[in-house]
Amino acid sequence: MPYEIPKWIWDAVVVLVVASAIWRGDRDERIAAISLAVGVVLSKAVYSHEGLQTEWGVFIVDLVLLGILTWLALTSHRYWPIFGAAFQFLAVIIHLARIADKSLGGWAYISAEILFGYMLAAAIAIGTLNTWRARRDSAMADDPAAGPSATRR
């Protein structure tokens, strides 16, 4: 029996990523995180076959999320949306692989979807962290109390 990560861990990761993006992120991080959260909710609503067949509802949700992330990657001045869109593109490719080859096992199909979901969440989290650090460093540089002897990281 393959090891299975409890489903509540994914939900906790999404909540943490969304909360941190809303709290510390900028427009791009917030759009991506909220889109991810909406996508997760919609995917849970339309998921039906446990990977035994092509998950058409999840495929459509993933396509819409790919569109949003691609738009972010093309309009953002940051690099993380490129990685986020790439991970989501791989999730869409897995659906296309399942459509093209019915022998692709359900475990491999669903596992790949889960893996690319975690990678997308990581890209958004790293983008949020980098945005927060840049904002903090900018505030430290503008603070006259910091002075030239202040330690910068």
Solvent accessible surface area in square Angstrom, and as a share of the most:
residue,aa,sasa,rsa
1,M,223,1.00
2,P,73,0.46
3,Y,183,0.70
4,E,110,0.49
5,I,81,0.41
6,P,54,0.34
7,K,148,0.63
8,W,168,0.59
9,I,55,0.28
10,W,50,0.18
11,D,53,0.28
12,A,38,0.30
13,V,40,0.23
14,V,9,0.05
15,V,99,0.57
16,L,122,0.61
17,V,10,0.05
18,V,24,0.14
19,A,54,0.41
20,S,39,0.25
21,A,0,0.00
22,I,87,0.44
23,W,178,0.62
24,R,80,0.29
25,G,1,0.01
26,D,46,0.24
27,R,122,0.45
28,D,5,0.03
29,E,0,0.00
30,R,99,0.36
31,I,51,0.26
32,A,0,0.00
33,A,0,0.00
34,I,82,0.41
35,S,18,0.11
36,L,6,0.03
37,A,25,0.19
38,V,79,0.45
39,G,9,0.08
40,V,18,0.11
41,V,100,0.57
42,L,84,0.42
43,S,23,0.15
44,K,108,0.46
45,A,80,0.62
46,V,64,0.37
47,Y,87,0.33
48,S,73,0.47
49,H,71,0.32
50,E,128,0.57
51,G,0,0.00
52,L,137,0.68
53,Q,104,0.46
54,T,7,0.04
55,E,3,0.02
56,W,136,0.48
57,G,24,0.23
58,V,17,0.10
59,F,22,0.09
60,I,105,0.53
61,V,20,0.11
62,D,14,0.07
63,L,75,0.37
64,V,90,0.52
65,L,11,0.06
66,L,27,0.14
67,G,42,0.40
68,I,58,0.29
69,L,0,0.00
70,T,53,0.31
71,W,116,0.41
72,L,0,0.00
73,A,19,0.15
74,L,144,0.72
75,T,74,0.43
76,S,20,0.13
77,H,158,0.71
78,R,54,0.20
79,Y,169,0.64
80,W,19,0.07
81,P,0,0.00
82,I,90,0.45
83,F,116,0.48
84,G,0,0.00
85,A,12,0.09
86,A,45,0.35
87,F,40,0.17
88,Q,8,0.04
89,F,104,0.43
90,L,72,0.36
91,A,5,0.04
92,V,5,0.03
93,I,64,0.33
94,I,36,0.18
95,H,1,0.00
96,L,80,0.40
97,A,39,0.30
98,R,13,0.05
99,I,53,0.27
100,A,90,0.70
101,D,74,0.38
102,K,139,0.59
103,S,94,0.60
104,L,48,0.24
105,G,39,0.37
106,G,20,0.19
107,W,166,0.58
108,A,43,0.33
109,Y,0,0.00
110,I,41,0.21
111,S,37,0.24
112,A,19,0.15
113,E,29,0.13
114,I,88,0.45
115,L,97,0.48
116,F,30,0.13
117,G,15,0.14
118,Y,48,0.18
119,M,67,0.30
120,L,2,0.01
121,A,2,0.01
122,A,48,0.37
123,A,8,0.06
124,I,0,0.00
125,A,37,0.29
126,I,97,0.49
127,G,1,0.01
128,T,5,0.03
129,L,75,0.37
130,N,77,0.39
131,T,6,0.04
132,W,69,0.24
133,R,113,0.41
134,A,63,0.49
135,R,100,0.37
136,R,83,0.30
137,D,36,0.19
138,S,60,0.39
139,A,61,0.47
140,M,61,0.27
141,A,66,0.51
142,D,112,0.58
143,D,66,0.34
144,P,125,0.79
145,A,93,0.72
146,A,27,0.21
147,G,36,0.34
148,P,147,0.92
149,S,107,0.69
150,A,39,0.30
151,T,105,0.61
152,R,142,0.52
153,R,234,0.85
